[in-house]
């Protein structure tokens, strides 16, 4: 297993990755910023990969306790090593398929960056392909598995493409997580949103809310100041 060293949040978080296979993008960093976790909260993540999402969340939340579930043994081992390298003793990463692994206790929040590419060119790399490509029923399975151990009024959050937003909303409803909040992630001010952040509340009965969203890139290149605040400085996304 060849590992490449790396960092998140402007160097605040050590995050090594495997040299081949699925690579972490900005999605788990944005997802972590969307979780309304208070100090001491307990957070469950499905498909945690090398741990980027929980690492970023732990860097912002004092005393945060997190459990990640990852089916790839190499990635789960790397996530454990990353947590240890950052001194995040409250993070635990379990090997197995989401829905079959049963973490103990209840959680305040659950989150995932599920495989959401339903079309496009298939990757020759099996690990990369498995990490990015969803089957139509996956969203309901993941939402149900993540919502089950949530406390009443705990939150469930996904980051996904706008194209699969209807399927994700339906999955949240089926899992008993209503009062949906949707935050579009605009590539630029003049571009349609390709990604969205979605949150539901277990037992929530309120209407769906569509937030103004976050513009990621400036027209002249580089991230906007608002995106930099999240991606480099660990600021939470207000929602």
Buried (B, 14 or more C-beta within 10 A) or exposed (E): EEBEEBEBBEEBBBBBBBEEBBBBEBBBBBBBBBBBBEEEBBBBBBBBBBBBBBBBBBBBBEEBBBBBBBBBEBBBBBBBBBBEBBEBEBBBBBBEEBBEBEBEEEBBBBBBBBBBBBEEEEBEEEBBBBBBBBEEEBBBBBBBBBBBBBBEEBBBBBBBBBBBBEBBBEBBBEBBBBBBBBBBBBEEEEEEBEBBBBBBBBBBEEEBEEBEBBBBBBEEEEBBEEBBBBBBEBBBBEB
